[in-house]
Amino acid sequence: MVVFNLIYVGLCAIGLVIFAVIFRSTRASQRERPLDIAGWKRRENVWFAVVCVALAGALAATIVKTPWNAAAQADRQVIDVVAAQYGFTFSDATIEAGRQVEFRLTANDVNHAFAIYDPDGTFVTQAQMMPGWPSSLRVTLDEPGTYAVRCFEYCGVGHHQMVTTFEVVP
Amino acid sequence: MIVVERVETATEDARARLRALVVRYVLTSTALLLVGGALGGVLRQSQADLVVVSPALWYELMTAHGLATFVGWAAFCLMGLSFWVLQECGFEVRGWGYRWAVISWWTMVIGVTGVVITVLAQHFAGSWVFLYPLPFSSTGQWTELTTALFSLSVIFVGLSIFAYCFGVLAVVTGPDLGAAPGAGFANRLGCALGLGYLRPRRFSTERPLPFAAIPLTVIAIDMIIATLPLAVLLLLMIVQAIQPSVTVDPLLAKSMLWWFGHPVVYLLLFPAVALYYHLVPRLAGRDLVAGHVIAVAWSIAVVANVIIGAHHMYTDFPENFQQSVNTFSQPLTYAVTIPSAISLFSLAFTMYRSAYDWSQPAARFLAVALVSWLIAGLQGVGLATIQFDAVAHNTLWIVGHFHNMALIHIGMVIFGAIYAFLPALTGRDWYSRRLADWHLVLTVVGGYGSVVPWMWQGLEGAPRRFAVLPGEYLSASQIAMPFVLLIVVGQGVFVWNLARTLGLGWLVAAVGPRPAEDEPERPGEALAALVAACGTALALPALWHSPFLWAPLGLLLGYVAVALGARRQGAWSMLSATLLLVVGLALQL
């Protein structure tokens, strides 16, 4: 997340500087030499290539890690979680720290989502819970303590009350 | 000679009808902005724990706010402005082009009215994405009849989008395209997509295709493809309301929703790009600096735009085909950013070392919009990245992103276009350019001051669509409130300027006639005095609740009043706000 934010802020800063230069260039003193318009049209092809390469690079750097491709470990704990307006039901609300846990997520009525916060209140991960379409979220929670769970998909007028906790023990 | 005069008269009548229609689009959508924006202000202040509304009402207002501002204001206004851009580009909007534009206006008005009734009178609170099967599981908040009426209303909105698409396609493939004699519809469509820049022999036209026509053709094609499945889903929802045994698979319904839900974002962006392509060269005094690669970029967009909706489902990953769909959505979404990157380049270097006419309000709005496009567009690339979306999805970061894109980018383009076009549409010059500057400053400062706290809260994990946010996010919500107020005041300034420009009878009666042309400009003195009075009124609650919130709001409005010209009233407002802060603190102690 920090890397994403730094890249974003850096790119915005570069863009702002470029726009500042462009806006200043509209002053009369800077318009004495005619602009090589044909040249800038050719440079647009180079820009097109730069953008394609940058996007391909970003894709190669990030596509390998997705929320659904965490390999299942043999000794994982399996917890069934069922969501219904407006609460979660856990098959077991105690989880072992440092051991992979697989949450098997289902919903009984409407779309919900399962978002986990660690004991410090920091967001950990999330997955949607869709009626009729179970999914598995595999995660390893290292820090013992009380974790909060919030529904992250709008599910009706009691949505904000759909909160629960589970314990991670050493 | 008589025949020529008749043709000219008929053409001028057609143009006058179009001008009136476009003004109708602008005024109706602006009214919806005021309603939807006010609802947004109520939502935000409730989250900031000021005047708290009940959760049920909050979710109703959330549903209405989304539809009123996104579709009713931004999309609706851009749809109207699109027809005027085409007219100014040499495509006469007549015949079926004009008829579709009229149908689009009426069906949108009917649809939005239905949405307002079902939400505010019948308490539908399924959110503006009405994620199936939630509309049928209301826990007693609304009935299935309400769901059916809401669905029917949204179908009318969909019909409006269809009519807009048909109208645009009728105009851009019509005789003013200048395609080769006998060219079929497919060939003319290819010409309107800009393929003539890549294969000039096959897609030849009498004149170079105006670049503004390309994004409008792209979105017209895409929205027909994108809206059809949603219309089917809405029809099925009406059937289910009557016959409950008829149901839809939730994954299929979600896919149908987002098949439409992402392209509809570009129903805002692509017409906005057309406005840029039309107005920036005019203000810069030179043609758009665009090579043939711009046609390549739009060819990518016309395909990629309608198959990337699954990036809204990155956090849905049942173990089947959906995981592969999600994975492929990342490169496809990246691809659709290419037209934006190329357009930013073209527009920036159209301005570069040009005689850009900064004296025009439109010039300043569009310059700010370009910068906002970059800022919000880069956020979009981040969001298209699965790794980042996994932590940002359904947090307030998303809310910050789309308000950055919709209000402080596309909104600026809309306002810029209104400032540019209204004199030609109405034959009246703007009442005050100084008020236009205030509109710009207040909206941009208020906009970013409002968006940044959302993004900050989102990075901290604050969930979106929570009527009552967890306590740890309260302070950021309260910090945003003065900036929300700036947005409100900014739109008030705009409406005031618009009303005085149009010389609405009731307004003239209330505040006096428009000043003569040779009088010095004294814009909005009465408005400034009103702002000052609002400042004092707003600071009053500091006596019994949150003095550090209400008193600064009063101070802020007092300052705005001073800046607008009501120095004495503004100073009194600031002084009274300071006194109320002191007394409020003393009472609390």
Interface residues (C-beta under 8 A of the other chain):
Chain A: M1 F4 N5 Y8 L11 C12 G15 L16 I18 F19 I22 F23 S25 T26 A28 Q30 R31 R33 L35 I37 W40 K41 R42 E44 N45 W47 F48 V51 C52 L55 A58 L59 T62 I63 K65 T66 P67 W68 N69 Q85 Y86 D109 V110 N111 A113 A115 Y117 G121 T122 F123 T125 Q126 A127 Q128 M130 P131 G132 W133 P134 S135 S136 R150 C151 F152 E153 Y154 C155 G156 V157 G158 H159 H160
Chain B: P55 A56 Y59 A125 S127 L131 P133 L134 S137 S138 T139 Q141 D249 P250 L251 K254 A284 R286 D287 V289 A290 G291 V293 I294 V296 A297 M313 Y314 T315 D316 F317 P318 E319 Q323 N326 T327 Q330 P331 Y334 A335 T337 I338 A341 I342 F345 S346 A348 F349 M351 Y352 R353 S354 A355 Y356 W358 A367 L370 V371 L374 I375 L378 Q379 V381 G382 T385 I386 Q387 F388 A390 V391 H393 N394 T395 L459 E460 G461 P463 R465 F466 A467 V468 L469 P470 E472
